[in-house]
Amino acid sequence: MLRTIDTLLIAAALTLGCSGIAFADHHGNSIEARDHGYQHGYSDGFHQGVKDREHHNSYKPDARDADEGYEKSMGDKGRYKDGYRAGFTAGYDDAFNSRPGRFSEVYGPSRGGADRSDDVYSEQGWSGSHVASDIGYRDGLSAGQSDYEHHRDARPVEQRDYRDADHGYRSGYGDRSAYQQEYRRAFEQGYDDGYSGRR
């Protein structure tokens, strides 16, 4: 009986662990609504799991607003919500059980040769704010992970990408300063997830 329970627990853990990896495979290409929901849900769930663990609250991986962060350009809202709920549960479980965040698996690569092309964003009809948020978060995530791995102090605002805040900007996205503001907000969040989420 115990052997059966252990086998089921291992199978569940592997399924949960691989789910984030499966969603990361789409980066650099068109992102399906469910994948996008998973990404948003994982981040939100992770933050909620940290709060509940630190406040000694009971384990409650329930996503109240499964359409949080949804925009029409992401595709089918129902599929987004399905992904969000799955991601929220996975992120919450990792944080509540003091496991390091799997943000790089969920969000995929960022800076350098793995950058998404402008075509990917324009094909999906993303707003300038959404592009700034996506690129800023990924850049911050990468910078935070790098600083943590190299034992550097956490200093997101001293990063060159943060100061410039124009990675991915095109005139068609509207006001440059609005883009930079959203980029920096997302960069700080990504940096924190990349740096603190690895402890």
LINBELKA-V992541 format. One record per backbone hydrogen bond with DSSP energy under -1.0 kcal/mol. CO is the residue of the C=O (numbers start at 0). NH is the residue of the N-H. Records with the same first field share a line. If there is no record, write none. Layout:
BEGIN
CO=NH, NH
END
This chain:
BEGIN
0=4
1=5
2=6
3=7
4=8
5=9
6=10
7=11
8=12
9=13
10=14
11=15
12=16
13=17
14=18
17=21
18=22
19=23
22=25
23=26
25=28
31=35
32=36
33=37
34=38
35=39
36=40
37=41
38=42
39=43
40=44
41=45
42=46
43=47
44=48
45=49
46=50
47=51
48=52
49=53
50=54
51=56
52=55
59=61
64=67
66=69
70=73
71=74
75=79
76=80
77=81
78=82
79=83
80=84
81=85
82=86
83=87
84=88
85=89
86=90
87=91
88=92
89=93
90=94
91=95
92=96
93=98
94=97
101=105
102=106
103=107
111=114
116=120
117=121
118=122
119=123
120=125
126=130
127=131
128=132
129=133
130=134
131=135
132=136
133=137
134=138
135=139
136=140
137=141
138=142
139=143
140=144
141=145
142=146
143=147
144=148
145=149
146=151
147=150
154=157
155=158
158=162
159=163
160=164
165=168
169=172
170=173
174=178
175=179
176=180
177=181
178=182
179=183
180=184
181=185
182=186
183=187
184=188
185=189
186=190
187=191
188=192
189=193
190=194
191=195
195=198
196=100
END
